[in-house]
Amino acid sequence: MIDSHVHLNRDEFAADYDVVIARAATAGVNGFLNVGYDIASSEESVALARRDERILATVGVHPHDASSVADADGNITPAGLRVLDRLRELCGDPRVAAVGEIGLDFYRDLSPRPAQRAALVAQLQLAQEVGLPVVFHIRDAYTEVRSLVETVGLPRCGAVLHAFAGDDQTVAWAQKHGLLLGIGGPVTYKNSRLPGILAPVSPDEVLLETDAPWLPPVPHRGGRNEPAYLTHTAGALAEVLGIGRDELERRTDANFARLFGTAPGS
Ligand SMILES: [Zn+2]
């Protein structure tokens, strides 16, 4: 199994990193996509991926941090140009598999919305330029991302909608354009709307992810999430899709390799 969205660079893992990786291996999780969300975490992701062949990296600026790229009017700042240049440089590293996580977060609104839009557009263009797929972070902004992406151009190397929590319309849109849905801990929650929304989805259209250290699945809610807990998410998703655990693992591993060009460690 591959954890297609994790943040192993976080301080939450500093004290027991090796134990966390060992527990993941015991649980059958042998590949990781470590996702950047600003320049520092993108550089850390690349460093982790260079050290461990089981890890691939992404580089990007999260919508929360869009102010580091653009101002409140949506103009790219001089500092933002340097950020984009650094990202472009990092994209040249063979261990970098995608641009992300990028998107819009209108739930927390930690950066002004015009800055979020500008940072997203600039990084979508970067992904097209360097020929890498995209990892999207979208919260309370699916309609806006759909129309923005259609204006800028669909990611030519594909994309995943990480921590998918969209509606039927977004599922149909993702299917139409061959974009994958990243499914994490919330699929295990008792009141999750995901089982209904995922009804028309095939096992070839999803990726498994933890988003660790965040979003722990049942029965670990309230604590730190870690890659070993992916087994709970896999169990719940297999049930939702009406297939066995082994088959889900096989198909999501294949989806990962198809989108990101390679599987970690191979
Ligand atoms: Zn994330």
Residues whose N, C-alpha, C, O or C-beta is under 5 A from the ligand:
A	BS01	ZN	D211
